[in-house]
Amino acid sequence: MIIDDLTQASKYASVHPRFEKAFEYLTTTDFTNLKPGKYDIDGTNIYAMVVNEEAVAMLDSTSEFECHNTYIDIQYVFGGIETIGYKSRPTCIEPRGNYDAKKDVLFFEDAPDFFFKLQPGQFGIYFPEDVHAPMIGEGKIRKVVMKIKVV
């Protein structure tokens, strides 16, 4: 997992072959007027989902404690304050069901080890080994979830 401010995005372009294009989209797009929905960046390799939703209670989010196998998430907050729960996947011991390849999600019953906040202008990168519980807070959270195919 990586947490930083979007002004520091250039530091992470070399972490993955598709990150440069993903961060270019994040740094050059005005999201304030984009409607919620899915936006194609590079076919199934990179796409964005603009979210404008009410935050949820901690218990609701942690009941959907998730990770992905096919995509890396870059979640960029541009409105509201989002709290996220985190735990390293290798330390999770209670999967809930099986991995859903169609939705690229595996849920866990485990509890997060810690929580952190993302302010507007900040992002989190969640790799397949990063189990996360997003959208915790109060009021509206406006963010972009970049989905970057692992390989």
N, C-alpha and C positions, 0 to 999 in steps of 0.2 A: 504494500500500500504506500502511496505517496500523497501527501497533503501539501498544497502550496497555493500561492496567489497567481492568477493568470498572467500577471506581469513577468513572472519567472518561467513561463512556458518554454522558452527556447532552451532551457537547461535539459528538458526531457525529450526533445525531438529524436535523440539518438537511442533512447531506451528501447524502442520498437520501430521496425521499418515503416509502420503506418502512422506513427504518432505525429510526425511533421505535418502531414496533411490534416490530421484531426485538429491539431492545435492551430493550424492556419485558419481553419474554419471557425474555431472558437474565438480567435483574436480579431477576425475581420468581419464578423457578423453582428449586426445589431439585433439582439433577441427581444428587445422590449416590444416590438411590433409584430413579431412572428406569432402566429396562432399555434396553440398546442397541437402536436401531431408529429408524424415521422417525416424526416427530410433525408433524401438520398444524397450521399457525399461521394461514395465509390462503390456502388452496387451493394453486395452483401459484405464487402470488406470493411466499409465504414458507413455508418448512418447515424443520424442524430434524432433524438426524441425530445421535443420541447414539452416541458411539464409546467402546468400552472394549476396546482391543486392545494386543497387544505392539508395542513400538516396533520399527523396522526399522533395518538398517544403512544408512549413508549411500549406499553404492553401489546398494542396492535402491531407495531412495527416489528418487535422482536418475535412475534408469532410467525412472521414471514422472513426469518433470518436466512439469508440466501447467499449463494455463490453461483458462478457460471463456469462452464468448461470451454465453450466455443468463443466467447467474447470477453474482452477486457472492457470495463466501464471507466470512462472519464466523466465524472459528474461535476458539472460547473454550476454554481449557484449565482443567479443574477438578481434575485429578489427574495426577501425574507431571510430567516436564519434557520438552518437545518442542523439538527442533531443526528448523528449516525452512531450506531453501535458497531463494534468490531471484535472479531476473534480470528486468529489464524486457523485456516482449515485443517492443517495437520493436528491441531489440538482439539478439534471437535470430535465428539464420540457418539453423538446421537442423531444420525440422519433421520429425517422424517420422510419416509417413502423412498422412491428411487429417483435418480436423475431423469428429468424430462428433457430429452434431446430437442423436441420440437420447440419448447419454450426456453431452452438453455438455462435451466434452473434446477438447483438442488437445495432443499430446505433442511434446516437443522433445528433440533429441539434445544440445543445448547444455549446458554446465555452469553451475551457479549462480555468480553474481558474488560472493555472500557468504552466510553462514549466521548465524542468530540463534536465541536460545532464548526460548521462552515458558514462564513459570512459572505455577503455579496462580493463577487470578485475572486472567490477562492474555489478550488477544485480538489477532488479526491480521485485518485486512480486506484481501481480495485481489480487486481489480477485474479485468476482462477483460485488462487490459494487464500484469498481475502473474503471471509464471510462477513456480510454487512447487513445492517438493519437501517434503512434510510427513512427519510421523510418525517422524522420526529420533531415536534415543535408546536408552535401555536400560529394561527393565521395561515396566510397563503405562502407557499414556497414556490418560487419560480426558478426552474433550473433546466439545464440541458444535459441529457444523458447521451454521451457519445458511446456507440458500440463499435469496438475495433476487434476484428477477427484476429484470433491468436496466431494462426498460420494460414 
